[in-house]
Amino acid sequence: MNLCKNGELICSLRKAKGMTQKQVADKLGVLPKTVSKWETGVSQS
C-alpha cells in the first residue's frame, strides 16, 4: 500500500469538502494528529 498516495487522496478529499483536519478527526473519532499522520504518509491506522 502506498501511504503517500493514500495521504494525498485523504488530503485532497478533505480540502474539496472544505474541512479541517480537526473536523475530519471529530467525525471519525480520532485525534487531529492522526489525520495529519495519514495525510503525510507517516501512518495508515
N, CA, C and O atoms as a Maestro MAE file, in Angstrom:
{
 s_m_m2io_version
 :::
 2.0.0
}

f_m_ct {
 s_m_title
 :::
 protein
 m_atom[180] {
  # First column is atom index #
  i_m_mmod_type
  r_m_x_coord
  r_m_y_coord
  r_m_z_coord
  i_m_residue_number
  s_m_chain_name
  s_m_pdb_residue_name
  s_m_pdb_atom_name
  i_m_atomic_number
  :::
  1 25 0.845 -1.178 0.000 1 A "MET " " N  " 7
  2 3 0.000 0.000 0.000 1 A "MET " " CA " 6
  3 2 0.892 1.243 0.000 1 A "MET " " C  " 6
  4 15 1.836 1.336 0.785 1 A "MET " " O  " 8
  5 25 0.593 2.179 -0.868 2 A "ASN " " N  " 7
  6 3 1.381 3.397 -0.981 2 A "ASN " " CA " 6
  7 2 0.805 4.458 -0.054 2 A "ASN " " C  " 6
  8 15 -0.220 5.066 -0.362 2 A "ASN " " O  " 8
  9 25 1.464 4.681 1.083 3 A "LEU " " N  " 7
  10 3 0.957 5.611 2.091 3 A "LEU " " CA " 6
  11 2 0.935 7.045 1.588 3 A "LEU " " C  " 6
  12 15 0.044 7.812 1.954 3 A "LEU " " O  " 8
  13 25 1.885 7.415 0.768 4 A "CYS " " N  " 7
  14 3 1.928 8.790 0.257 4 A "CYS " " CA " 6
  15 2 0.732 9.078 -0.644 4 A "CYS " " C  " 6
  16 15 0.116 10.138 -0.537 4 A "CYS " " O  " 8
  17 25 0.402 8.140 -1.530 5 A "LYS " " N  " 7
  18 3 -0.750 8.343 -2.421 5 A "LYS " " CA " 6
  19 2 -2.059 8.357 -1.629 5 A "LYS " " C  " 6
  20 15 -2.956 9.150 -1.917 5 A "LYS " " O  " 8
  21 25 -2.161 7.485 -0.640 6 A "ASN " " N  " 7
  22 3 -3.354 7.476 0.199 6 A "ASN " " CA " 6
  23 2 -3.487 8.794 0.950 6 A "ASN " " C  " 6
  24 15 -4.580 9.351 1.054 6 A "ASN " " O  " 8
  25 25 -2.376 9.284 1.470 7 A "GLY " " N  " 7
  26 3 -2.377 10.540 2.200 7 A "GLY " " CA " 6
  27 2 -2.776 11.700 1.316 7 A "GLY " " C  " 6
  28 15 -3.528 12.579 1.737 7 A "GLY " " O  " 8
  29 25 -2.273 11.706 0.087 8 A "GLU " " N  " 7
  30 3 -2.631 12.758 -0.867 8 A "GLU " " CA " 6
  31 2 -4.126 12.713 -1.173 8 A "GLU " " C  " 6
  32 15 -4.770 13.755 -1.290 8 A "GLU " " O  " 8
  33 25 -4.671 11.519 -1.300 9 A "LEU " " N  " 7
  34 3 -6.104 11.368 -1.567 9 A "LEU " " CA " 6
  35 2 -6.926 11.879 -0.390 9 A "LEU " " C  " 6
  36 15 -7.881 12.632 -0.581 9 A "LEU " " O  " 8
  37 25 -6.565 11.481 0.809 10 A "ILE " " N  " 7
  38 3 -7.284 11.943 2.008 10 A "ILE " " CA " 6
  39 2 -7.246 13.461 2.086 10 A "ILE " " C  " 6
  40 15 -8.263 14.104 2.347 10 A "ILE " " O  " 8
  41 25 -6.065 14.030 1.857 11 A "CYS " " N  " 7
  42 3 -5.893 15.474 1.929 11 A "CYS " " CA " 6
  43 2 -6.733 16.187 0.869 11 A "CYS " " C  " 6
  44 15 -7.410 17.170 1.172 11 A "CYS " " O  " 8
  45 25 -6.692 15.702 -0.353 12 A "SER " " N  " 7
  46 3 -7.439 16.364 -1.424 12 A "SER " " CA " 6
  47 2 -8.952 16.257 -1.203 12 A "SER " " C  " 6
  48 15 -9.686 17.210 -1.465 12 A "SER " " O  " 8
  49 25 -9.412 15.109 -0.727 13 A "LEU " " N  " 7
  50 3 -10.840 14.968 -0.449 13 A "LEU " " CA " 6
  51 2 -11.282 15.875 0.694 13 A "LEU " " C  " 6
  52 15 -12.351 16.483 0.642 13 A "LEU " " O  " 8
  53 25 -10.450 15.955 1.721 14 A "ARG " " N  " 7
  54 3 -10.755 16.826 2.867 14 A "ARG " " CA " 6
  55 2 -10.852 18.282 2.416 14 A "ARG " " C  " 6
  56 15 -11.789 18.993 2.778 14 A "ARG " " O  " 8
  57 25 -9.874 18.715 1.622 15 A "LYS " " N  " 7
  58 3 -9.864 20.097 1.155 15 A "LYS " " CA " 6
  59 2 -11.020 20.384 0.200 15 A "LYS " " C  " 6
  60 15 -11.576 21.483 0.213 15 A "LYS " " O  " 8
  61 25 -11.383 19.408 -0.623 16 A "ALA " " N  " 7
  62 3 -12.511 19.580 -1.549 16 A "ALA " " CA " 6
  63 2 -13.812 19.804 -0.789 16 A "ALA " " C  " 6
  64 15 -14.701 20.514 -1.259 16 A "ALA " " O  " 8
  65 25 -13.915 19.192 0.392 17 A "LYS " " N  " 7
  66 3 -15.102 19.364 1.236 17 A "LYS " " CA " 6
  67 2 -15.000 20.608 2.115 17 A "LYS " " C  " 6
  68 15 -15.949 20.957 2.818 17 A "LYS " " O  " 8
  69 25 -13.839 21.277 2.073 18 A "GLY " " N  " 7
  70 3 -13.644 22.470 2.883 18 A "GLY " " CA " 6
  71 2 -13.552 22.171 4.370 18 A "GLY " " C  " 6
  72 15 -13.978 22.971 5.203 18 A "GLY " " O  " 8
  73 25 -12.996 21.018 4.694 19 A "MET " " N  " 7
  74 3 -12.908 20.596 6.093 19 A "MET " " CA " 6
  75 2 -11.483 20.740 6.614 19 A "MET " " C  " 6
  76 15 -10.515 20.645 5.860 19 A "MET " " O  " 8
  77 25 -11.378 20.970 7.916 20 A "THR " " N  " 7
  78 3 -10.081 20.986 8.573 20 A "THR " " CA " 6
  79 2 -9.748 19.567 9.024 20 A "THR " " C  " 6
  80 15 -10.607 18.686 9.039 20 A "THR " " O  " 8
  81 25 -8.499 19.368 9.386 21 A "GLN " " N  " 7
  82 3 -8.109 18.062 9.917 21 A "GLN " " CA " 6
  83 2 -8.879 17.769 11.200 21 A "GLN " " C  " 6
  84 15 -9.239 16.621 11.459 21 A "GLN " " O  " 8
  85 25 -9.132 18.798 12.002 22 A "LYS " " N  " 7
  86 3 -9.880 18.602 13.247 22 A "LYS " " CA " 6
  87 2 -11.308 18.145 12.961 22 A "LYS " " C  " 6
  88 15 -11.823 17.262 13.647 22 A "LYS " " O  " 8
  89 25 -11.946 18.734 11.961 23 A "GLN " " N  " 7
  90 3 -13.310 18.341 11.618 23 A "GLN " " CA " 6
  91 2 -13.363 16.887 11.155 23 A "GLN " " C  " 6
  92 15 -14.267 16.143 11.537 23 A "GLN " " O  " 8
  93 25 -12.411 16.490 10.345 24 A "VAL " " N  " 7
  94 3 -12.348 15.099 9.887 24 A "VAL " " CA " 6
  95 2 -12.111 14.177 11.077 24 A "VAL " " C  " 6
  96 15 -12.765 13.143 11.213 24 A "VAL " " O  " 8
  97 25 -11.183 14.554 11.925 25 A "ALA " " N  " 7
  98 3 -10.875 13.747 13.105 25 A "ALA " " CA " 6
  99 2 -12.094 13.587 14.001 25 A "ALA " " C  " 6
  100 15 -12.364 12.489 14.488 25 A "ALA " " O  " 8
  101 25 -12.829 14.666 14.224 26 A "ASP " " N  " 7
  102 3 -14.026 14.594 15.066 26 A "ASP " " CA " 6
  103 2 -15.069 13.651 14.471 26 A "ASP " " C  " 6
  104 15 -15.703 12.887 15.200 26 A "ASP " " O  " 8
  105 25 -15.249 13.700 13.158 27 A "LYS " " N  " 7
  106 3 -16.227 12.809 12.503 27 A "LYS " " CA " 6
  107 2 -15.820 11.338 12.593 27 A "LYS " " C  " 6
  108 15 -16.668 10.451 12.684 27 A "LYS " " O  " 8
  109 25 -14.500 11.095 12.565 28 A "LEU " " N  " 7
  110 3 -14.007 9.713 12.592 28 A "LEU " " CA " 6
  111 2 -13.686 9.211 13.996 28 A "LEU " " C  " 6
  112 15 -13.408 8.027 14.190 28 A "LEU " " O  " 8
  113 25 -13.725 10.114 14.971 29 A "GLY " " N  " 7
  114 3 -13.438 9.713 16.344 29 A "GLY " " CA " 6
  115 2 -11.970 9.465 16.611 29 A "GLY " " C  " 6
  116 15 -11.610 8.618 17.429 29 A "GLY " " O  " 8
  117 25 -11.116 10.214 15.911 30 A "VAL " " N  " 7
  118 3 -9.673 10.106 16.125 30 A "VAL " " CA " 6
  119 2 -9.126 11.494 16.442 30 A "VAL " " C  " 6
  120 15 -9.854 12.485 16.377 30 A "VAL " " O  " 8
  121 25 -7.852 11.561 16.782 31 A "LEU " " N  " 7
  122 3 -7.213 12.841 17.062 31 A "LEU " " CA " 6
  123 2 -6.804 13.524 15.754 31 A "LEU " " C  " 6
  124 15 -6.500 12.848 14.771 31 A "LEU " " O  " 8
  125 25 -6.798 14.857 15.739 32 A "PRO " " N  " 7
  126 3 -6.330 15.578 14.540 32 A "PRO " " CA " 6
  127 2 -4.909 15.183 14.146 32 A "PRO " " C  " 6
  128 15 -4.562 15.174 12.965 32 A "PRO " " O  " 8
  129 25 -4.098 14.859 15.140 33 A "LYS " " N  " 7
  130 3 -2.726 14.424 14.877 33 A "LYS " " CA " 6
  131 2 -2.721 13.149 14.026 33 A "LYS " " C  " 6
  132 15 -1.834 12.960 13.193 33 A "LYS " " O  " 8
  133 25 -3.696 12.291 14.234 34 A "THR " " N  " 7
  134 3 -3.807 11.053 13.466 34 A "THR " " CA " 6
  135 2 -4.102 11.355 11.998 34 A "THR " " C  " 6
  136 15 -3.505 10.756 11.104 34 A "THR " " O  " 8
  137 25 -5.023 12.285 11.753 35 A "VAL " " N  " 7
  138 3 -5.351 12.679 10.379 35 A "VAL " " CA " 6
  139 2 -4.108 13.264 9.709 35 A "VAL " " C  " 6
  140 15 -3.840 12.987 8.539 35 A "VAL " " O  " 8
  141 25 -3.363 14.060 10.440 36 A "SER " " N  " 7
  142 3 -2.130 14.636 9.906 36 A "SER " " CA " 6
  143 2 -1.147 13.541 9.515 36 A "SER " " C  " 6
  144 15 -0.522 13.612 8.457 36 A "SER " " O  " 8
  145 25 -1.011 12.540 10.357 37 A "LYS " " N  " 7
  146 3 -0.101 11.423 10.062 37 A "LYS " " CA " 6
  147 2 -0.561 10.661 8.826 37 A "LYS " " C  " 6
  148 15 0.264 10.246 8.012 37 A "LYS " " O  " 8
  149 25 -1.864 10.474 8.679 38 A "TRP " " N  " 7
  150 3 -2.385 9.813 7.484 38 A "TRP " " CA " 6
  151 2 -2.024 10.605 6.244 38 A "TRP " " C  " 6
  152 15 -1.570 10.043 5.247 38 A "TRP " " O  " 8
  153 25 -2.229 11.919 6.310 39 A "GLU " " N  " 7
  154 3 -2.008 12.772 5.151 39 A "GLU " " CA " 6
  155 2 -0.543 12.871 4.765 39 A "GLU " " C  " 6
  156 15 -0.225 13.036 3.587 39 A "GLU " " O  " 8
  157 25 0.345 12.773 5.727 40 A "THR " " N  " 7
  158 3 1.772 12.879 5.430 40 A "THR " " CA " 6
  159 2 2.394 11.501 5.147 40 A "THR " " C  " 6
  160 15 3.576 11.416 4.814 40 A "THR " " O  " 8
  161 25 1.616 10.437 5.277 41 A "GLY " " N  " 7
  162 3 2.113 9.099 4.978 41 A "GLY " " CA " 6
  163 2 2.930 8.487 6.104 41 A "GLY " " C  " 6
  164 15 3.644 7.507 5.892 41 A "GLY " " O  " 8
  165 25 2.831 9.061 7.303 42 A "VAL " " N  " 7
  166 3 3.577 8.542 8.444 42 A "VAL " " CA " 6
  167 2 2.911 7.291 8.987 42 A "VAL " " C  " 6
  168 15 3.589 6.381 9.465 42 A "VAL " " O  " 8
  169 25 1.583 7.237 8.918 43 A "SER " " N  " 7
  170 3 0.842 6.117 9.499 43 A "SER " " CA " 6
  171 2 -0.398 5.834 8.669 43 A "SER " " C  " 6
  172 15 -0.961 6.736 8.049 43 A "SER " " O  " 8
  173 25 -0.817 4.583 8.662 44 A "GLN " " N  " 7
  174 3 -2.042 4.241 7.939 44 A "GLN " " CA " 6
  175 2 -3.185 3.872 8.869 44 A "GLN " " C  " 6
  176 15 -4.324 3.757 8.415 44 A "GLN " " O  " 8
  177 25 -2.921 3.686 10.151 45 A "SER " " N  " 7
  178 3 -4.001 3.300 11.059 45 A "SER " " CA " 6
  179 2 -4.217 4.329 12.128 45 A "SER " " C  " 6
  180 15 -5.091 4.162 12.979 45 A "SER " " O  " 8
  :::
 }
 m_bond[179] {
  # First column is bond index #
  i_m_from
  i_m_to
  i_m_order
  :::
  1 1 2 1
  2 2 3 1
  3 3 4 2
  4 3 5 1
  5 5 6 1
  6 6 7 1
  7 7 8 2
  8 7 9 1
  9 9 10 1
  10 10 11 1
  11 11 12 2
  12 11 13 1
  13 13 14 1
  14 14 15 1
  15 15 16 2
  16 15 17 1
  17 17 18 1
  18 18 19 1
  19 19 20 2
  20 19 21 1
  21 21 22 1
  22 22 23 1
  23 23 24 2
  24 23 25 1
  25 25 26 1
  26 26 27 1
  27 27 28 2
  28 27 29 1
  29 29 30 1
  30 30 31 1
  31 31 32 2
  32 31 33 1
  33 33 34 1
  34 34 35 1
  35 35 36 2
  36 35 37 1
  37 37 38 1
  38 38 39 1
  39 39 40 2
  40 39 41 1
  41 41 42 1
  42 42 43 1
  43 43 44 2
  44 43 45 1
  45 45 46 1
  46 46 47 1
  47 47 48 2
  48 47 49 1
  49 49 50 1
  50 50 51 1
  51 51 52 2
  52 51 53 1
  53 53 54 1
  54 54 55 1
  55 55 56 2
  56 55 57 1
  57 57 58 1
  58 58 59 1
  59 59 60 2
  60 59 61 1
  61 61 62 1
  62 62 63 1
  63 63 64 2
  64 63 65 1
  65 65 66 1
  66 66 67 1
  67 67 68 2
  68 67 69 1
  69 69 70 1
  70 70 71 1
  71 71 72 2
  72 71 73 1
  73 73 74 1
  74 74 75 1
  75 75 76 2
  76 75 77 1
  77 77 78 1
  78 78 79 1
  79 79 80 2
  80 79 81 1
  81 81 82 1
  82 82 83 1
  83 83 84 2
  84 83 85 1
  85 85 86 1
  86 86 87 1
  87 87 88 2
  88 87 89 1
  89 89 90 1
  90 90 91 1
  91 91 92 2
  92 91 93 1
  93 93 94 1
  94 94 95 1
  95 95 96 2
  96 95 97 1
  97 97 98 1
  98 98 99 1
  99 99 100 2
  100 99 101 1
  101 101 102 1
  102 102 103 1
  103 103 104 2
  104 103 105 1
  105 105 106 1
  106 106 107 1
  107 107 108 2
  108 107 109 1
  109 109 110 1
  110 110 111 1
  111 111 112 2
  112 111 113 1
  113 113 114 1
  114 114 115 1
  115 115 116 2
  116 115 117 1
  117 117 118 1
  118 118 119 1
  119 119 120 2
  120 119 121 1
  121 121 122 1
  122 122 123 1
  123 123 124 2
  124 123 125 1
  125 125 126 1
  126 126 127 1
  127 127 128 2
  128 127 129 1
  129 129 130 1
  130 130 131 1
  131 131 132 2
  132 131 133 1
  133 133 134 1
  134 134 135 1
  135 135 136 2
  136 135 137 1
  137 137 138 1
  138 138 139 1
  139 139 140 2
  140 139 141 1
  141 141 142 1
  142 142 143 1
  143 143 144 2
  144 143 145 1
  145 145 146 1
  146 146 147 1
  147 147 148 2
  148 147 149 1
  149 149 150 1
  150 150 151 1
  151 151 152 2
  152 151 153 1
  153 153 154 1
  154 154 155 1
  155 155 156 2
  156 155 157 1
  157 157 158 1
  158 158 159 1
  159 159 160 2
  160 159 161 1
  161 161 162 1
  162 162 163 1
  163 163 164 2
  164 163 165 1
  165 165 166 1
  166 166 167 1
  167 167 168 2
  168 167 169 1
  169 169 170 1
  170 170 171 1
  171 171 172 2
  172 171 173 1
  173 173 174 1
  174 174 175 1
  175 175 176 2
  176 175 177 1
  177 177 178 1
  178 178 179 1
  179 179 180 2
  :::
 }
}
